[in-house]
Amino acid sequence: RDWSSDVVLFRSGLRDNSLRFEPAPEVEHLRLANLFSARHLDLREDGRVACKPAGDAAQIEVRCRVKATGAGRAGIVLTAAADDLVRLFYDRGARRVVLDFSRARHGGTHPGLCSTISGPVAVGADGEVELRLFFGHSVVEVYAGGICSSGRWFPDAPSSIEIGFFAEESAAFFPEADVWQMDTIWRAYR
């Protein structure tokens, strides 16, 4: 058993008179190994960098800070096959964060397994947005700018997905980008 059938423990709080959602700091103690780490990653328009983790990718956390330029989109992509992927991105033109299942063979957001969900996001004074994505076999849970969303994705081989960072329709700068393999929360299964 793993946390794929459970929602990641989050906590909420009032900050600047608004309700904010973020993962509990204790979640960081479940990190087993850093599978990818980059600092000052500069992607050109329609650029992409991908990592195929040496370890099991069935339970991962992906965290990045992104600064999109122009009116483009930039973020995280999980790829099981050319026609089976999920994206979490910041759309600078719309000032929204989008969790996109439109290119997933099997999956979507709740209720009714919709193909995308989006929401307005607060952008830092430096123009950056922090994106965090947790994937556990079939559960995708995301956090960005104090908002949280989740959905289900059923790739054929969850342990062998490819994790990537992308820029679309404009360049993007990622001051930080990390991927961690995550441990189970269930002590009996360690």
Salt bridges, closest charged atoms under 4 A:
ASP2 OD2 - HIS137 NE2 2.82
ASP6 OD2 - ARG1 NH2 3.17
GLU22 OE1 - ARG15 NH2 2.91
GLU28 OE2 - ARG31 NH2 3.91
GLU28 OE2 - ARG63 NH1 3.33
GLU61 OE1 - ARG31 NE 2.87
GLU61 OE2 - ARG132 NH2 2.65
ASP83 OD1 - ARG105 NH2 2.68
ASP100 OD2 - ARG87 NE 3.54
GLU128 OE1 - ARG65 NE 3.03
GLU130 OE2 - ARG63 NE 2.97
ASP156 OD2 - ARG105 NH1 2.87
GLU162 OE2 - ARG48 NH2 2.98
GLU168 OE1 - ARG73 NE 2.77
GLU168 OE2 - ARG87 NH1 2.85
GLU169 OE2 - ARG73 NH2 2.79
GLU176 OE2 - ARG65 NH1 3.17
ASP178 OD2 - ARG39 NH2 3.08
ASP183 OD2 - ARG190 NE 3.30
